Amino acid sequence: MSAKKTKRLPLLFFTCTTALLSPGLAIGGAGDGANTYGLGPMNAGTALAFSPFASNSWSVYYNPAAMARSPEGELGVIVQYGDQELRAKSLGGTDPLERENDILSDTSSELLLIGFKSRVAGISSIDKPIYFGLNVGVDQYTSNLLPYQANTSQKGQFLRYESQPLYLAFGGAISNVLRGVDVGASARLTLQAKANLEAVSDLGGNTDSEKLSLEASPSLSPALGINIRSGEMFCGTSECMPFGMDKMELALFWRGESSYEVSVDANVVVPGVIPEPGLSLALSTIDTYQPEVLGAAILLPVGKFELTAGIEQHNWSALESEFADDTIRDQANLAFDDITIPRIGVSYQWSESMKLFAGAALEDSPLKSSRSQDVNYLDTDKKVFGLGASYRLSSAPIIDMPLELSFAYQYQMLDEADFELTSINSSTDPAPYETVRADGEINVFSSSLSLKF
């Protein structure tokens, strides 16, 4: 490597570190398209109400046991776009900021995902059907593989709705472990990155004796699921339950918490100004945190309809200890509540080829704090509505296999909530310098093309 390029490494490193700490950025710290919107039309279009029962490849993330609900394999591609308008209206204060308008963020979420599911044979002595699934996804249609931001903000920043990092999940399911009972397990890959820099520099920024290293290690976040077909479990092949309850299904699922972690250790010596052992900089932060989730749901077929209702508990309170050790957010004293999310959904088999579906969910904000020093997080309760349709070709041209096209639309309405903004750099510190009213709306469009086999 040339000397010119070598001297740019520390500059690039410090530029990236400064970007993480810059108060002018407005990216939140806990975002994930899988939980925020849903992966694919069936999940986005039903506000995740059907996620415990959808037997496609995306069940790897939500409830791996659902893969065993259908013996059909799948190779699918999802293209998803989310248009976000997140607002913060100034209500005044002792030293309010100058704002061009109320729009705090109008960024988009753009996802490209590939999913695979197949029944596997010959790899186990277990005399039960076994299924394997794999998901891979990237943000901004492959132009941004590992988006990452963690920062303070004077204008305020939303806790969620940021870009989704590189996404990888895989798992398996076993059908009829007991009569009418399917089980599954999966894992989602996250990363822990660590960077180290040692350098000697003059006041002009010219460096020598540089040593730069970057390591990234994977970690896995597990998920478990159980699906129970009540009629088959209790009645076998006969019908023994009233009111059509023998067709009812129950899903129980659990997902472990996950986050992307980055730590930076730097040491710089400036002869005559900063002697040995030099100036040390230590930075440790997390991004795209997703809480532990416990959930249960029921599915009841009624003629051409399928009705589902479920409830999920998201344990956000564990994020308090994570942020307490975060060198960017530790001063904010953030507090979070565990939240419970109810979901309902319906699907209708319009014809042999077409299915319509819709769903709704109510989600309280997990953010308990209305004031967070320097970080200035905003988050509100929201209502989620979705609808969509799928169309199945029994035999696609050339490949002579079933092909399914799906489309969905989701609308999220963020309720209003007031927050007080504070900054150590404000003349009013520790009192707030401005009060803002946060709200917003999000429109999500999801489409998929799936080859069945």
N, C-alpha and C positions, 0 to 999 in steps of 0.2 A: 504493500500500500504506500502511496506517495506521502511525503512529509506534509504536503498541503492538506490532503484528505485526513491524515492523522490528527492534525490540529483542529479539524472541524468536529471531531467526535465529542470532546467535552462541551463545545458550544451547542451542538445538537442535543446533548444530554441535558444541559441546563435549560435550554429552550423548552424541552418537553416537561421538565420539572416545574418551570415557571408557569407553563400552561395549566398544569394541574392546580396550581395555587392561585391563579388569576381570578380576582373578584369580578371581572367583567363578563365571564362566561355564565351561561344560564342553563346548565345541564344538571339534571337531578342525579340521585344516587341509588335508585332501586327500580330498574326497569327490565321488563322481560315480555316479549310478545306472546309467549305461550300462556302466561297468566293474565296479562293485561287485556289482550284481545281474543286469544284463542288461535290455535294453529289450524288453518283450513276452513272451508266453508261450513261444514257441519258444526264445528265448534264455535266459530265466529258468529254464524247465523242463528245459533240457539243460545247465545250468551253463556256458552260452556255447559248448558243444562244436559246435553247428550254426551258430554265427554266421558262419563263413567261407562257408557254402553257402546260407543262407536267402535266397531270391530276393525277399523282400518289401521294403517301403520302408525297413525298419530296417537293411538292409545298407548304406545310405549311410554309417552310422557305422563299422561293423565291417569290411566288405570291399566297396567299391562295385562291384567287378567281378561280384559275385554277382547283381546286378540283371539281368544279361544271361542268366542261366540259364533264365529263363522269360519269354516274350513278354507274359505277363498283367500288366495294370495293376492298381493297388490304391489304395483310399482307406480308411485304417484309423484306428481310435481305440483307445488303450490306457489302461486305468485300472489302476494298480499300487499296492500297499500293502505296506510293509515294517515289521514289528514288531520293534524292536531292544531287547534287554536286554544292556547292556554292564556288566560288573561289575569291581570292584576290591576285593579282600578284604585288609584290613590284616593284615600279619604283624608289626606292632609296630615299635618304633624308639625313638630317644631322646626324641622329642617328637611322637608320633602325633596326628593330627587326630581330633576327635570326629566320628563318622559314624553316621547313623541306621541304615544297613544297607550291604550290599555293592554295591547297585545304583548305578552311577555315572551311567548314562544309560538312560532307557527311552522315548526319543523315537521317533517313527515317520517313515517316509519315504513320502510320498504324491505320486504322479506322475500327471499327465494329459498324454498325448502324442497328436499327430496326425501321420500319415505319408501321403505321397503318392508313387506311382511310376507312370510312364507311358512308353510308347514314343513317341518324337517323330519327326516326319517333316517334310521340306521345309526344314530349317534348315541342312543341310550337303550338300556335294557328295559326301561319303563314301557309297559304296554298301554300307553295312553297317547293321544295326539299331542304333539309338542309344536309350538309356534315360536318363530323368531322375528323380531322387528328391529328396524334401524331408521333413525332420523338424522339428517344433516341439514343445517340451515345457515345462511349468512345474511347480514344486514346490507341494505342498499344494493341488492342484486350483484353481489360479489365485489363491489368497489370499495368496501370498507369491512375487512374481515374481523378486525378486533377493535371496534370503537371503545374508547375509554375516557371518562372524564370524572373527576372528583374535585370540587372546588367550593370556595365561598362565593357569595354573591350579594351585592348591595341592593340590587333591584328585586331580589327574591327569585327563587327557583323551585320548580315543582319536584316533589320527591320521586315521582314515577314518570313514565312515558318517554324515557330516553331510548337510544339505539340498543338493539339487542346484539350482544357479541356472538362470535362463532358458536353455533349450537350443535351439539352432538348428543344423542341419546340412543340407547340400545337395551334390549331386554327380551324376555321370553315368557311363555305361558304354557300351562299344562291343563288340558281339558279333562273334566270328570275325575279329579283326584278322589273325590267321593261322589256319589250319585248326585248329579245336578250342581256340583261345585267345581268351579274353575279357579285356579290361582295363577298369579303372575308376579314377576319381579323385574325391575329395570334399574338403570343408572343413567344419570346425566353427567357429562364431563364438564368440569370447570377448571380454571387455571390459577396457579399461584406463581407470580413472576417476581423475581428479585434482581435488582441491578446494583452494581458496585462500581464506584469510580474513585481513583486516586490520581491526583495531578498536581503539578507545580506550575504556577501562573504568575505573570506580572500584572500590573494594574491596567495594562492595555488589553488584557484578555488573551495574550499569547501564551501558549502552554507548551510544556514538554514533560517528559517522564510520565506520560499518561498510562493508565491501566484501567481498562473498561471491560466489564463482564456482565452478561445478562443470562439469567437462568429462568426457565419456566417449567414448572412441574405440574402434572395433572392431579386432580382429585375428583372423586366420584360422589355424587349425591344420590342416594338410593330412593326407590319407590316400590311399594307393594300394593297388591290388589287382590280382592276376592269377589267373585260374582256367583250368586246363588239363584238358581231357577227353582222357585218354591214348589211348583207343582211336581216337577221331576224328583225333587229331593224327598218330598213327603208322600207323593202319590204314585211314583213310578210312571207307568204309561197310562194309567187311568186318571179320571177326573174326580177328585175327592174334596175340592174346596169350593165354597159358595161364591156367587157373584163374579165368576171368571177369575178368581184370585189364583187359580192354579197356573195361570200364564204370567203372573207377576215375577219380576226379577229384582233382586237386591244387590247393590254394589257397595263394597266397603273399600276405601283406599287411603293410602298414606304416602306423602312425599316429604323427604327430608329437606332441611334448609340448604340453600346454596348461595355462593357469592364468588365473584372474581376478586382476587387479592393482589395487590402490588406493594412491594417495599423497595425503597431506594436508600442506599448508604453511600455518601460521598464525602471525600476528604480532600481539601485543597490547601496547599502551602503557597503563600506569597512572600518571597524573600524580602526581608526588611520591614514587612507589614504584619504578616501572619506567619510566625515561625513554626517549626515542628512542635507538637505533632499535627498542626494545621487546624483548619476550621472544618468541623464535622457537621454534616446535614443528614438527618435520619427522617425518612418519610414512610409511613405505613398507612394504607387506606384500602377500602373495599368498594366494589361497584356491583351493580345489577344484583342486589340482594333479593332473594326470594325466601319467604318464611316457610317453616314447617306447616304442612297442610294435612288435616284429618277430615275425611268426608264420608258421607253416606248418601245413597240415592236409590229411588225405586223407579221401575219402568213397568207400565201396564198397557198391553195391547188391547184396544177396543175396536174390533172390526178393522177398518183400514187406517185407524188412528193408532199412534203410540204416544202415551202421555208419560212424562217424567217429572219428578220433583226431587230436589236434593238440597243438602245443606253442607257447607264447608266451614271449618274453623281454621283461620290463618293466624299463626302464633307470631305476631310481629313484635311482641314485647322482648324477644330475644335479641332484637336489633339494638337495644339500648346498650348492652355490654359490648357489642361489636363497635359501635360508634364511640364508646368511652375509650377504646384503645386505638381509635383512628386519629392520626396526627392532624388531619385537616378539619375534623368535625368534633374533636373531643371537648372543645370549649363551649359547644352549643347546648350541652345538657339536655339532649333530646329525649323525649319520653314517648312511648308507643303503647297502644292498646292491642290486645288480641281481638280479632273481629270475626263475626259470623256472617256468612254470605248465603242467602237463600236463592235458589235458581228453579225455574220452571220452564218446561219446553213441550212442544207438540210437533209431531210429524204426521203427514197424511200421504198415503200412497195414491196419488191422483190417477195413475194408470200403471200398466205393467212396466213402463219405462221411466215415468216421472214421479219424483217424490218432492213434496213441499215441506218446509220445516220453519219453525220460529221459536223464539225463547226470550226470556227476560231475567234480570238479576238486579238485586239491590245490594250495594256495597258501601259500608261506612268507611270513613277514612281511618287508617290506623294511627295517624299522627295526632298525638295528644297535645303536643306543645303548640302554643300560638305565638311563641317567641323563641328564636334559636340564634344565639349570638354569632354574628358574622355569616353563618351558613344560610339563615333566612329561608328555611324550607316552607313550602306551601303544599297543601293537599286537602282535598274536599271529598265529601260523600258524593256518590254518583249513582245514576240509574242507567242500566244497560239494556238495549233492545236490539234484537236481530231477526232477520228473516232470510230465507234462501231457497234454492231448488237444486235438484240434481237430475240429470237425464242419462239413462243408460242405453248404450247401443249393444245389442246382444252379440253382434259380430262386427268388429271394426274392419274397414277396408285393409287389404293386403295382409295384416297380421292375423286376421281371423280369430280374434279374442274379444271378450267383452271390454267395452271402453265406457268410462263414466266421466261426464263433465258436470262440474258443480260450480255454483256462484252464490255469493252471500253478501249481504250488507249489514253492517252493525253501526248503531248510533249510541254514543255515550254522552250523557248530559251531566256535567259536573256542577253540583250545587254551589251556592255562594258560601264563603267562610272568610272571616276577618283575621288578619295576622298583623303583628307589630314587628317592624324591621329594626334591627339593632346592629351596630358596628363599633368595634374598638377604635376605628378611625373617625368616628363621628364626634362632633363637639358636644353632643347631648349624652354621650356614653356615661353611665350604663343605661340611661333612659332611651326608649325608642325614638328614632328620628322621623318615622313615617308609619302610618297604618294603611294597609291595602286590603281590598276585598277581592279574593281569588275566585274564579269560576272558569268555565270553558266548555268546549264541545269537541267531540272527536267523531270523524266519519271513517269507517273501515270498509274496504272493498277486498273481497277474497275470492279467488278462483282456483280451481284445481282440475287436473287431467290425470285420470287413474286407469292404468291397464290392469285388468283382473285376470287371474289365472288359477 
